[in-house]
Amino acid sequence: MIFSLAPALSGGSALTLSYAQSVKRPVIHIHKGEAVPDAISQKALQLKDFIDFNSIEVLNIAGPRERGEPGVYQFTLQLLQRYWSARKACLVSI
């Protein structure tokens, strides 16, 4: 799982994506992209689909550092919180 604000990866994040693909590991890059209504919920659903489809049990998170891409920490935190809240709500309602 690679989080970023920008749609294009560079440096270590690009290397991480390339390596994961070369060893045939499931990998997804989720970026903030354009500001659309409820984008965090859409991205959280994208993450859920990726995790469910690949039966992920351990999720490694990568991405640029906060100092290189200010705001990436907050974006990642919000998205993961939304994902876990939705996942918890699904488990409770079953």
Secondary structure, DSSP 8 states (H G I E B T S, - for coil): -EEESSSS--HHHHHHHHHHHHTT----EEE--S--TTHHHHHHHHHHHHHHHHT-SS---B---TTTSTTHHHHHHHHHHHHHHHHHHHHHH-
